[in-house]
Amino acid sequence: MATITIGLESGYDQVKINQPQIIRFIQYYQEDLIKNKGIYLSASVSECKIVLSGQVEPHLKLSFINYPKFPLPVSQLKNEIEDLAKSFMSEFRQNRTVIEYL
């Protein structure tokens, strides 16, 4: 299982990114994976806040599992999740992105 935690501000200019934008981006990305690679990468999306001292930053947490109906080798699953994170960072000028492997 892996989790991507992504900030909801573009760059450091405090321009907000809204959740529907991110979900649409994920859906387009998923459709491209299905069409071009036959890969089904399902995601659970939940809101969270990152707290550090005086800062409280809104984030989304994207959780991924190796879905039993469409299993992938672990190395391929990790590569696809990392590629999604990189695409997200580029699309939204995102500096606040963390990937955790559990």
N, C-alpha and C positions, 0 to 999 in steps of 0.2 A: 504494500500500500504506500501511496505517496500523497503529500499535500503541498499545494502551492498557496502561499499567502501573498496576496497582492494589495498594494495600496490603492486608495481611491482618489489620489491626486496625481495629476500629470506633472512629471518632472518635479521641480521645486518651486513652481510658480503658483501653487495653491489652486489651480484650475481643477474643479471637481470632475471625476469620472463617475457616471451613474451606473448602477447595477444592470439595468436593461442593456446598456451599451456593451458591457462585458459579456452578458449572456448571449447577445446576438453574435458577438465576435467568436465566442466558443462554439456556437452552433454552426456558423459558417466554416470554422476550422474543422469541426467534426465531420461535416458533410464532405469537405475536401478529402479528409482521410479515408472516408468510406468509399468515395468515388475513385480516388487515385491509388489507394493502397489496400482497400478492403479491410481497414482497421476501424474497430468500434471502440472509442475511448469515452466512456461515460464519466460524468463528473457530478459530484454533489456540491452545491454552492451554498455557503452560509456566511452571514455577516459576523464580523468580530471587530474588536478595537485592540490596537497595540498600545500599551501604556508604558511609558518610560519617564519617570520623574514627573515633570510638569506637562509632558506631551501626551495627548490622547489622539491617535490617528485611526480613522476608519479604514478598514480593510475587508476584503473578502477572502474566504478560505475555500479553495477548490480541493476536494478529496477525490482520489482515484483508487480504484481497486482493479486487480486483474480479474475482470468479469468472467465468471465460469462459462457463460455461453459463448464468449469470444476470447478465449485465453491467448495470451502472447508470451513469448519467452521474456523473462524478467529484464534482460538487457534491452530488448526492443521496447518494452513498456516504458522503461526509464528514458530511453532516447526520445520517444514520442512526447512524453511529459515535458522533458527539457526543451524540445523544439517548440511546444505550445507556449511555454514560459517565455522563451526568447521572442517569439512572434508577438506575444502580448506586450512585452517590454518595448518592442519597436513601435508597434501600432499606437500605444498610448503614452509614449515617452516616459516610461515607468522606471523609477529608480528603486522602488520599495517592493522587491519581490524575493521570496525565500522559498526554496524547495526542501521539504523534509521527507526522508525515506524512513518508513517505520517497519 
